[in-house]
Amino acid sequence: MLTRAALIGAAPGVPSGSGAVAAQYESVFAKRSTKIEGMRYALLLALAACAAAPAQSIVNPSRLRSLVAQLDGGQAGEQALRCEVTATRPSLNYSFRYQAGYTVTVPMNQYTGSGHGWTTLTRITPEGGTRRPVHLLSRVALPHVPKTNVAASVGGGYLLGEGAYNVRWMMRDDSGRVCRKSWRVDVHLSRAERKVKVAIPPDTVWEIGLRGSRTLPQGTDDTAALRMTIFLHATPLSPRRTRMRPNDMVTLMSTVSSLLERVPVRSVRLVLFNLDQQRELYRKEGFLLQDMVEVSQTMTSIELGLVDFQVLQNKRGHVDLLTDLVNREIEAQPPSDVVLFLGPAARYFDRVPQASLEKPAGPAPQFFYFQLAPIFRQPAESMPADTIKNALSRLGGRTILIHSPGGFAKAIERLEKGGRGAP
């Protein structure tokens, strides 16, 4: 097995095997910061894993009475935990929900050895609606901490509907030391987002999760229901990365859940694939929102940093995979009304031969490519046509470059207008 880093210009000499990606990071870091000892660097890696810890979960405050009481004020003999807390501004995500949260930085010279940890409690109270507070709890177990001057940063997040909120936050460590902060959050649509239908009621707080999304009651829609196939390209949002981050997975799954919530469908076929590995990762007929847990499991189990040697030998294997996916859709019975490729731009720019694509015997599906580019904001005309766009252009398909959730909402409207619903 070889690391995918070799394919994207990583530093030479990176060892292969399951630890190849970590070894690459260690080599680069050692060259740039030779003053950090091996044990301290191991701490940095472990704390980086803590930063990607699961989001906070909603809890019943009656089961945490002592912790909730401590949230409001100090107690006798209480000691302060040195930390800095920064509230993150709410932003609309690809599930059309506002995401906000915080980042906390803690000097790690307050700890030595093993067995340490943090508990954070956040209370969010809407200023409108029922004004009922929501409590969210998270726990982080720290790795072994050597003597160090490193400062660790971890974060937490939550979903909000439009409105204003008061936030009270507290972190308590294993020795009972406490850090607190309060802030106010104002959530409203920007001018560019005015046409977006926010998928969470006003004055509402939800937790963030990788297992799909909560849904609102569906209203009546005069658009005919579609048979849809979604090809989700499971790859990092940044082409320079060799592994998928939690944010990559959340973004990709959010786009799928938003499509299922917004577009009237009579049936959905979902397929996950990766061109670098030249293989299909997941396929399900009759896909539903509750199946999103399977997508999460698939994404977390794949090792995109490793590429089989036989894959590297097959230099056009990614073209063969793409051609096979398209041809199966063209030949499918009954055919889908819409075939949508969804995900970041591919790393490949090969032309797909016209002769390799089947000619439909009957009505052909409408092909779309929603190319997610939240990191790179070049205009569409300056973006080179990747292999996916090249293949779909030969079928009369349309590529829409998406830089933001507002752009995603507009793309969904175009898809609904372009798809042929069932009578």
Stockholm file with secondary structure:
# STOCKHOLM 1.0

chainA/1-423         MLTRAALIGAAPGVPSGSGAVAAQYESVFAKRSTKIEGMRYALLLALAACAAAPAQSIVNPSRLRSLVAQLDGGQAGEQALRCEVTATRPSLNYSFRYQAGYTVTVPMNQYTGSGHGWTTLTRITPEGGTRRPVHLLSRVALPHVPKTNVAASVGGGYLLGEGAYNVRWMMRDDSGRVCRKSWRVDVHLSRAERKVKVAIPPDTVWEIGLRGSRTLPQGTDDTAALRMTIFLHATPLSPRRTRMRPNDMVTLMSTVSSLLERVPVRSVRLVLFNLDQQRELYRKEGFLLQDMVEVSQTMTSIELGLVDFQVLQNKRGHVDLLTDLVNREIEAQPPSDVVLFLGPAARYFDRVPQASLEKPAGPAPQFFYFQLAPIFRQPAESMPADTIKNALSRLGGRTILIHSPGGFAKAIERLEKGGRGAP
#=GR chainA/1-423 SS CEEGGGGGTCCTTCCCSTTHHHHHHHHHHHHHCTTSCHHHHHHHHHHHHHHTCCCCEEECGGGCHHHHHHHHSCCTTCCBCCCEEEEEEEEECTTSCEEEEEEEEEEGGGCCBSSCEEEEEEEEEESSTTCCCEEEEEEEECCCBCSCCCEEEEEEEEEECSEEEEEEEEEEETTCCEEEEEEEEEECCCGGGTTCCCSSCTTCEECCCSSCCCCCCCCCCCSCCEEEEEEEECSCSSTTCSSCCHHHHHHHHHHHHHHHHHSCEEEEEEEEEETTTTEEEEEEETCCGGGHHHHHHHHHHCCTTEECHHHHHCTTHHHHHHHHHHHHHHHCSSCCSEEEEEEECCSCCCCCCGGGSCCCSSCCCEEEEEEECSSCCCCGGGSCCCHHHHHHHTTTCEEEEECSHHHHHHHHHHHHHHSCCCC
#=GC SS_cons         CEEGGGGGTCCTTCCCSTTHHHHHHHHHHHHHCTTSCHHHHHHHHHHHHHHTCCCCEEECGGGCHHHHHHHHSCCTTCCBCCCEEEEEEEEECTTSCEEEEEEEEEEGGGCCBSSCEEEEEEEEEESSTTCCCEEEEEEEECCCBCSCCCEEEEEEEEEECSEEEEEEEEEEETTCCEEEEEEEEEECCCGGGTTCCCSSCTTCEECCCSSCCCCCCCCCCCSCCEEEEEEEECSCSSTTCSSCCHHHHHHHHHHHHHHHHHSCEEEEEEEEEETTTTEEEEEEETCCGGGHHHHHHHHHHCCTTEECHHHHHCTTHHHHHHHHHHHHHHHCSSCCSEEEEEEECCSCCCCCCGGGSCCCSSCCCEEEEEEECSSCCCCGGGSCCCHHHHHHHTTTCEEEEECSHHHHHHHHHHHHHHSCCCC
//
